[in-house]
Structure formats: structure tokens, C-alpha cells
Amino acid sequence: MLIFEHSAKGRKTKIQSASGNALPSDIPASFLRERAPGLPEVSEMQAVRHYTSLSQKNFSIDTHFYPLGSCTMKHNPRVCNSLAMLPGFLSRHPLAPDNKSQGFMACMYELQEMLCDVTGMAGFSLTPMAGAQGEFAGVAMIRAYHDAQGDTERKEILVPDAAHGTNPATATMCGFSVKEIPTLASGDVDVDALKAAVGPQTAGLMLTNPSTLGVFERNIEEIA
């Protein structure tokens, strides 16, 4: 039901009413309305109930099981939200100078070091703001590496058929062609098909773990 269907002429609440309040005198006449806007006339309780009802129609991780494997890893526990809202994080201006941001920068540096320890990588970046942006950054680095090596024949990215749609889209945006690798009934990548697909034209492999099917790749060490 639309909120306009709750509307009744003259219905309003005193707390929402602006009647009797004089308009500021410095507003140019050209910016003033000639007639009242066509807004619904509802009580405060009707407005609250209407929008609360709409919010409950949304799919929420707080009220439903969310089976998309790769995205469940992005769910932040409430304690993380509480930490992110500490004044030192929340009140810092994005353009604050380095000498006023040492604690903030130390947290990011230590997080990067922890992620390097966990993954065995030599370096880490916290710059990408979303999964798809992280994918793009990774494939762009693959492209830059091969270009720096003068290896221009590697023009193909391998992508499992169960991968999120941003995977092949990212590879295409970076100038690669995409070769699809089948997935077994278990949800794991078909390793034999992957081995057969790898060749001198292969630039890289995009693999999400856990996958979009919610499966932790059982053969990840062999694939790596």
C-alpha cells in the first residue's frame, strides 16, 4: 500500500506542522512555491507504521539466513560496528593531516600486517572499498605484471562457472577474455578441467573462497 492511500485531507500532527511559522525574509520570491506540494496528509503514527512495514519487507541478515558464500564473510558482528563508531574513527575528517591521524594510520598498518601473516602475501592494500573494486584492483595488477614482463600473449583469465558475475565483468574491463571453468556437484572447482585450461595464454585465475555457493574450496592448496 502506498502512503498516499492513508492520506486524508487535513490530517496532520502538531509536531510536524509548520503552520504559523513565518518564512525567512531573505528567500527570493523565485524560489517560493506558488502552491503547496502534493504530499500525503497522514498522522505521525501512520507514517511510522508505514515505513517500518516497508523496512520489514527488505531481506536482512538480521532476520534471514543469507546463503551467498562469499558475502557472508562480509557480515560485521555488532562488536565491530561498536568499535568502528569510536570517536577516534568516527570523528576523524577524511582530509585530516597525517600528524593528526597517527593512531588511525597505526590501526590500518597493523591490520595490513595481520592480513599479510594470514595470507602469506608480501603486501596488502586497504584501498578498495568493495568486493568488485578489489577484484578490479587484483586483475589490474595481473595485467600490469604481465605488461611489465613484456608477456603480451597472456590474454585469458580463468573464472569458475559458479563465480559472481562481477568476476568475468572485471576481467573484461581489464582487457582480458574469459574462459569458464566448470564446477563439480560438490561445489568445488573441477581441477582436471582447470589443469586442461591452463596454458601460455593464461594470465590468471579468479577464485573466491568461500565460493558464491558457500563452499570452502577443498582443493585450494592444489589449485594454488
Buried (B, 14 or more C-beta within 10 A) or exposed (E): EEBEEBBEEEEBEEEEEEEEEEEEEEEEEEEEEEEEEEEBEBBEEBBEEBEEEEEEEEEEEEEEEBEBBBBEEEEEEEEEEEEEEEEEEEEEEEEEEEEEBEEBEEEEEEEBEEBEEEEEEEEBEEEEEEBBEBBBEBBBEBBEEBEEEEEEEBBBBBBBEBBBEBBBBBBEBBEBEBBBBEBBEEBBBBBEBBEEBEEEEBBBBBBBBBBBBBBEBBEEEEBE
